[in-house]
């Protein structure tokens, strides 16, 4: 039997330790690279890396990293520090300007009719409805008739010139005294007052006042302004009133749209407008 010759230790490679040393250096280098990367890595990326390493060693599927949703934040409008004025204040300011403008209109009419005012045949008034021109029936009509007198045309034309300078609504009102009338043409004072008012409306329209601004009313003897016990008082009650109302057409529509509890009309005391003599 042939005996195997034992290996001689001197035949081993003396540089074998370099392999282990190289592996150690490589691992050490990798360790420092990982430490450097961890020191500057983003937290979300680090968590993703950790999950990936855990998954690789555990064999589980990688969890899905939730994505942050972009939220569109719209800028909120700045709240205004200026509060709107209340409706009641705006209406009061508007009413104040209306009264001032109406007072000027009354002065213009009073100056235009100054001579007739001095003779007591015409009177210009301002109240909570507007400006009223009271014209004695003797200036406009013959007794018991609705036919215009010759002097009436000139007076109505002068009034129409001022009325055409604005767009206010005009209401013509006929009035009589309490003396009964019953003719083939007028059954009562109602008919007489209504026809007289309509006659003045037609004359104003012929003088250029737009018909949509005009209306006629007959009151008969129901609204006297003086006592009917004397002839002087009855003469004052026989009249035609031309009422220029506060509201223009557009303002009248606005007024109708306002709720009653939001508007309180201010009463204006009845006052007479006298002509201004320069």
C-alpha angles and dihedrals in degrees: 000000000000114000117221113243111244117244116259115232089214090069092066119108107260092207097060092108090067090073093059091043092052091051090051093050090049092052091046091052091049090050093054091046090054091046091052092047092050092051092060104026123118113254094236091049090048091053090049090050091049091051091048092052092047090049092049092054097038097041093228122136115265114262116242113253108228114237119227113244118230110240115208103218110196116207112252114237114251114253112243115237090205111091118208116251115256118258092241091058093049091049092049091051090048091049090049092054089046092054092048092050091045091051090054090050089051091052091050091051092045092052091047092052097035097127094050091046090055090051090052094241097112133035128189117206136177122208140152091290098051136265120338127199113200113198120187112240091234088068093053109025144027117247112289092358137107095207113113119245120233093253092053096071094061093048094049092047091053091050092047091057090062094040091054090060091074140029101235122139116257125208118192114203126193120210134181137183123256095264106122118241128193118167136144088263101041121033092191144345089279092067093042094052093045094050092047090052091049091050092055090047091055091050092050090049090050088052091058105271109139111250093226088067094054133084133166130216132181117208100171110200096329098104110046120174095195139032115282092211093090134048090238091055093047090050090055091050092055099080148119117234121205106201117198103198126218096235122074116209094269094043090050090057091049091050092054090055095056116095114245096237091055096057129054113186113224114226115233116208115241109257134175120236113218122198117262111235112208 
